[in-house]
Amino acid sequence: MEKDQIIKKVSENRQQIINSMLKTLSIKSISPSSGGTGESNRAEYLEKLLISFDLKTQRYEYKDKTGCVRPNIISTLGFEKNKKRIWLVAHMDTVAPGEIKLWNRDPFEPYVLDGKIYARGSSDNGQDLIASIYTIKILSELTKTPKYGLGIALVADEEMGSEYGIQKLINDKLFNKDDLVIVPDAGDEKGLWIEVAEKGMLWLRFTIMGKQIHASVPNEGVNAYLHAMEFLMTLREDLQKKFNAQNKLFAPNYSTFEITKHEANVESINIIPGTEISYMDCRVLPEYKIADVLSFIKKNAESFCMRNKGVKINVEVVNKEEAAPPTDSNSEIVKLMSSAVESSLGAKPKIIGIGGGTCAAFFRKAKIDAVAWSIDNQMAHQINEYCYVESILKDAEVFLSLFL
Ligand SMILES: [Zn+2]
């Protein structure tokens, strides 16, 4: 099919796409472990939207540790005829908004301004939830015989490790070994990155314990906060020195060890805190094993405690994922995606690796070829998150060009 026909058809859906986006983003979809109530309300809306387009849907639900039901929605087209299948996998959950007062407006009252849609989850991953839904809608209107079968998977729990989302769907054998997978959840502003590899991931919770005391007599206590700062900063430097390999495929091309969340400690200025809880997010190049990073960190904590009397440090793993083997740069999905991008966007894409961890890594571990690609303005998890309306349309155009 002519490129112009696809562009015309997508642009006819423009207003409807914007409306669906605004509605989707107005429905909160935050994981229970981040203080939310899960994806159920958003999933219900999206499933109804697909059904309103005369598409069939299936729902896969899994109960998490908190008893919350985590829904995943599947819709397929042209799967019957024994054709090769391409999947689009987008996630419904979002991270929490962070400090609401830093946002220009309510993060859950989405709005359009200067061609951008603002709301928590607009860029990550609303843009491609909606692009995927409209890809299958438009494809069903354009042809009865697409070149490939198209499946879309709208999944839960991506932000917190995918235990009740894509991991379960893969374990439940929803995908075939020769399926081709696109995860539109990473990319650059121009849409010229095709991501084939991800770093390993390690999330840690450090509990640093000292002795609480009145701030006027610090000599009688052990300041957990002070020791936590010193310990974490030195640990970060030590990690950077020890695991210092570089790998050109990745951006950035080195392993990262970042101190991120920390929990509130004492309520008064005049109390020396006896406990401090801080977190670290590590993204590790495939050159290293996560277990080696972890044991280095534990040894580091032990020797810090030896040097600092009265300090105890407890290291807990919140999440860990070994780096998955990269998808071959010469694989069918990379070639297909490269030519779709080049013909739709007019420039040759670059094959890269990223910090991760998208759903693509779980497919690679299951030996299913997967790329992550999107026209991504890199606003994920930020205050005043937005995406361009144009990027939703362009993403859908690139996807449609694969099937027509
Ligand atoms: Zn995402």
Residues whose N, C-alpha, C, O or C-beta is under 5 A from the ligand:
A	BS01	ZN	D124 N125 D185
